[in-house]
Amino acid sequence: MPIRGRWLATTGLLLLACSGGGGSTPTAPTAPVVPVATKYIVSASSTSPTAGSSVTVTAQLATSSGASVATSGRSVSWSSSGTGGSFTSSSTTTDATGKASAVFTTGTTAGVSYTFTATDNAGISGQSATVTTVAAVPSTTASTITAAASSIPANGTSSVVITVQLRDAAGTALQASGGTLTMSTTKGTLSAVTDSANGRYIATLRSTFGAQTAAVTASLAGTALSQTASVGFTVGAAAKYSLTASPAAPVAGQPMTVSAQLLDANDAPVATAGRVVTWSKNASTGSFASATTTTDASGVATVSFTSDPVVGSYTFTATDNGGVAGSTATAVRTVAG
């Protein structure tokens, strides 16, 4: 074959090979399959949460076969069945994975069943399995006892609220009563304990006289809580005297005892001995057995006073060498013998 003929034949074969041979058409690329969302798969972080606690409810956008659909921006509205409880937000939005979540706080009653429903702005919805609340088990180690103030005046009338918060072993506060709880104190007096039926118990501690510290303890169904609360009964600087007469209705012309108790600004007795108290009265009649007496270890000074034989009224004043003074709050009136 001449050289020109061989060249033409070779070129034809190359063209045929490049065209795929036989004149066939190249295949177009296949378009990706877009998943179609038809439901939400709804689940809760716990199927048996403690009554009064919170659970996180999650809704995953999915196909009919359960495959996740990653679509963000869908507005999901939340609803629930069951008595009590609420969502912290009535609607949330799906993220880049097609997932939306919300926090639901259950009611405080154990044994209540809930189901959660998620419905988006396109009408696609889904419902969770049933979630049932359970009663929390209080822990005597984790439960707390606290005083509303670390100290109160030691005047016998001031008081402070003592609160016991029952908690489970994880430290979560109970939201329902945990049974019978008692409190006791080493100093002062405690009121009866009130069960608030929400995991909290309250009592009132009243101070007594004298600087001291009260230790308040609690027991749940006979088992002592590990924690205690301490409250100091405090006495301030001497500020005044409180005067009384005995008997309260003395016979005219007969002696009576007048006492002056040293107090701080909050009426707490100040136990300071050795203060020299000078006595005075408003009337010209009657007489003190001594113009001055001295406070004892309790901060009390006393003097005997003999009234006039004629019925009358007296107001007594005590003033010590430090300038602290006080008078009878009401006049002392003598009576006929």
C-alpha positions in Angstrom: 0.0 0.0 0.0 1.3 3.4 -0.9 2.5 5.6 2.0 -0.4 8.1 1.6 -3.0 5.3 1.8 -1.4 3.8 5.0 -1.5 7.3 6.6 -5.2 7.8 5.8 -6.2 4.3 7.2 -4.3 4.9 10.5 -5.9 8.3 10.9 -9.3 6.8 10.4 -8.7 4.1 13.0 -7.6 6.8 15.6 -10.7 8.8 14.9 -12.8 5.8 15.4 -11.2 4.9 18.7 -11.5 8.4 20.0 -15.2 8.6 19.2 -15.9 5.4 21.3 -16.4 3.3 18.3 -19.5 2.5 16.4 -20.8 6.1 16.8 -22.2 5.7 20.4 -23.3 8.8 22.5 -21.5 9.6 25.9 -23.7 9.0 29.1 -24.8 12.1 31.1 -24.0 12.2 34.9 -26.8 11.0 37.3 -28.5 13.8 39.4 -28.2 13.3 43.2 -31.4 12.1 45.0 -32.7 14.7 47.4 -34.2 13.2 50.6 -37.8 14.1 51.3 -38.6 15.0 54.9 -41.9 13.4 56.1 -41.6 13.3 59.9 -39.7 14.2 63.1 -38.1 11.5 65.3 -38.7 12.9 68.8 -36.9 11.7 71.9 -36.3 12.8 75.5 -33.1 12.8 77.4 -34.7 10.6 80.1 -37.7 8.3 80.0 -38.1 8.3 83.8 -37.1 11.8 85.1 -37.4 12.8 88.7 -40.7 14.7 89.3 -40.0 18.4 89.1 -36.8 18.0 87.1 -36.0 19.0 83.5 -35.5 16.9 80.4 -34.2 17.9 77.0 -36.6 17.0 74.2 -35.0 16.6 70.7 -36.7 16.4 67.3 -34.7 15.2 64.3 -36.2 15.9 60.8 -36.2 12.6 58.9 -37.5 10.7 55.8 -40.2 8.1 56.0 -37.5 5.5 56.4 -35.9 7.3 59.3 -32.9 8.8 57.5 -31.9 12.3 58.9 -32.7 15.3 56.7 -30.2 18.1 57.3 -32.4 21.2 56.8 -31.9 24.2 59.0 -34.2 27.1 59.8 -37.5 25.2 60.3 -39.6 26.6 63.1 -40.7 23.8 65.4 -43.6 24.3 67.8 -43.7 22.1 71.0 -46.6 20.6 72.9 -47.0 18.0 75.5 -49.6 15.7 77.1 -49.8 15.0 80.8 -50.7 17.1 83.9 -48.4 19.9 84.9 -45.0 20.8 83.4 -44.0 23.2 80.7 -41.5 24.0 78.0 -39.1 26.8 78.6 -39.8 27.9 75.0 -42.8 27.1 72.9 -40.9 27.0 69.7 -37.3 26.5 68.5 -35.5 26.2 65.2 -33.8 23.3 63.4 -30.0 23.5 63.2 -27.8 22.6 60.2 -28.3 18.9 61.0 -32.1 19.3 60.9 -32.4 19.0 64.7 -34.4 21.1 67.1 -34.5 20.8 70.9 -36.3 22.3 73.9 -36.2 21.9 77.7 -39.3 20.6 79.4 -39.7 20.9 83.2 -42.0 18.1 84.6 -44.6 18.6 87.3 -43.8 17.9 90.9 -46.0 14.8 91.1 -44.5 11.4 90.6 -46.1 8.9 88.3 -47.3 11.4 85.7 -46.8 10.3 82.0 -46.0 12.7 79.2 -45.6 12.6 75.4 -44.0 15.4 73.5 -45.0 16.5 70.0 -42.9 18.6 67.5 -44.7 20.3 64.6 -42.8 22.6 62.2 -44.0 25.5 60.0 -44.5 23.1 57.0 -46.9 20.9 59.0 -44.4 18.0 59.5 -44.6 16.5 63.0 -43.5 13.7 65.3 -44.3 12.4 68.7 -42.0 10.9 71.4 -42.5 7.7 73.4 -44.1 8.0 76.8 -42.0 9.6 79.6 -43.1 8.9 83.2 -41.9 10.9 86.3 -40.6 9.1 89.3 -40.2 10.1 92.9 -36.7 11.3 93.8 -34.8 9.5 96.6 -33.5 12.0 99.1 -29.9 11.7 100.3 -29.1 12.6 103.9 -25.5 13.3 102.8 -26.3 15.7 99.9 -29.3 17.5 101.5 -28.6 20.9 102.9 -29.6 22.9 106.0 -29.1 26.6 106.1 -29.8 29.6 108.2 -31.1 32.9 106.7 -28.6 34.8 108.9 -25.3 33.7 110.5 -26.1 35.6 113.7 -29.0 37.3 115.6 -29.2 39.4 118.7 -29.1 37.4 122.0 -32.3 39.2 123.3 -34.7 36.2 123.5 -37.0 37.6 120.8 -34.9 37.8 117.6 -35.3 34.9 115.3 -34.0 33.4 112.0 -35.5 31.0 109.5 -33.8 27.6 109.2 -34.4 25.8 105.8 -33.7 22.2 104.9 -33.5 21.4 101.2 -33.7 17.8 100.4 -31.5 16.7 97.5 -30.9 13.4 95.7 -27.5 11.8 95.6 -26.5 13.9 92.5 -27.3 17.1 94.4 -30.6 17.8 92.5 -33.2 19.5 94.7 -36.3 17.5 95.3 -39.6 19.1 94.3 -41.9 17.0 96.5 -42.1 16.1 100.1 -39.6 13.6 101.3 -41.4 12.4 104.4 -41.2 13.3 108.0 -38.3 15.6 109.0 -37.4 16.9 112.4 -35.0 19.6 113.6 -33.3 20.3 116.9 -31.0 23.0 118.3 -28.3 23.1 121.0 -29.3 26.7 122.0 -32.4 28.9 121.7 -35.8 27.4 120.8 -37.1 26.1 117.5 -40.7 26.3 116.2 -42.5 23.4 114.7 -41.2 22.2 111.3 -43.3 23.1 108.3 -43.2 20.7 105.3 -43.6 22.9 102.2 -44.3 19.8 100.0 -41.7 20.9 97.5 -38.6 19.4 99.1 -38.1 22.2 101.6 -38.7 22.2 105.3 -38.8 25.4 107.4 -38.5 26.2 111.1 -37.8 29.4 113.1 -35.0 29.6 115.6 -35.4 32.1 118.4 -32.4 33.3 120.4 -31.9 33.1 124.1 -29.9 35.4 126.4 -26.1 35.5 126.4 -23.5 35.3 123.7 -23.4 31.7 122.4 -23.7 29.6 119.2 -26.6 27.4 118.3 -26.0 24.3 116.2 -29.2 23.2 114.4 -29.4 19.6 113.1 -32.1 17.7 111.1 -33.2 14.1 110.7 -35.2 12.6 107.9 -37.3 9.6 108.9 -35.0 9.2 111.9 -31.7 9.4 109.9 -29.6 12.4 110.6 -28.5 14.8 107.8 -24.8 15.2 107.5 -24.9 19.0 107.4 -25.7 21.3 110.3 -26.4 25.1 110.5 -24.7 27.4 113.0 -26.3 30.6 114.3 -24.5 33.0 116.7 -26.4 34.8 119.4 -24.6 38.1 119.7 -24.4 40.8 122.3 -23.4 44.3 121.4 -22.1 47.2 123.5 -24.0 48.3 126.5 -26.6 50.9 125.4 -29.3 51.2 128.0 -31.0 49.8 131.1 -34.4 48.2 131.4 -36.0 48.8 134.8 -38.7 46.8 136.6 -40.2 46.9 140.1 -41.3 43.9 142.2 -44.0 43.4 143.3 -45.8 44.9 140.3 -48.4 46.5 142.5 -46.5 47.4 145.7 -48.4 48.4 148.9 -48.0 52.1 149.7 -45.5 52.7 152.5 -43.9 49.2 152.0 -40.5 48.4 150.4 -40.2 47.2 146.8 -37.2 46.0 144.8 -36.2 48.0 141.7 -34.0 46.2 139.2 -32.0 47.6 136.2 -30.8 45.2 133.5 -28.0 46.4 131.3 -28.9 45.9 127.6 -27.4 46.5 124.1 -29.2 48.4 121.4 -31.1 45.2 120.4 -32.3 44.5 124.0 -29.8 41.7 124.5 -28.7 41.5 128.1 -25.1 42.7 128.6 -23.5 40.6 131.3 -21.1 43.1 132.7 -20.3 43.3 136.4 -19.0 46.3 138.4 -20.9 49.2 136.9 -21.9 51.7 139.5 -25.5 52.6 139.1 -27.0 55.8 140.6 -30.7 55.8 141.3 -33.2 58.6 141.0 -37.0 59.0 141.0 -39.5 61.6 139.7 -41.4 62.1 143.0 -40.3 63.9 146.1 -41.6 61.2 148.4 -40.2 57.8 149.1 -36.6 56.8 149.5 -33.9 54.4 148.2 -32.1 52.2 150.6 -28.9 53.2 148.9 -28.2 56.0 146.4 -25.9 53.7 144.3 -25.5 50.0 143.8 -23.3 47.9 141.5 -24.2 45.5 138.6 -23.7 41.8 139.2 -22.2 39.2 136.8 -25.5 39.3 134.8 -25.4 43.0 134.4 -28.2 43.6 136.9 -28.3 46.2 139.6 -30.9 46.2 142.3 -32.0 48.6 145.1 -34.8 48.6 147.7 -37.2 51.5 147.6 -39.8 52.4 150.2 -42.7 54.4 148.9 -44.7 57.0 150.7 -47.6 55.7 152.8 -50.0 57.7 150.6 -50.9 55.9 147.3 -48.9 57.4 144.4 -47.0 56.8 141.2 -43.2 56.6 140.7 -40.9 56.6 137.7 -37.4 55.3 138.5 -34.1 56.0 136.6 -30.8 54.2 136.7 -27.6 55.9 135.4 -24.2 54.2 135.5 -20.7 55.5 135.7 -20.4 55.0 131.9 -23.3 57.3 131.2 -25.6 54.5 130.2 -29.2 55.1 131.6 -32.7 53.8 131.6 -36.1 54.4 133.2 -39.2 52.4 134.0 -41.3 52.1 130.8 -44.5 52.8 132.8 -45.0 54.4 136.2 -45.1 52.1 139.2 -48.3 52.9 141.2 -48.7 51.8 144.8 -51.9 50.4 146.2 -53.5 50.8 149.5 -52.6 48.2 152.1 
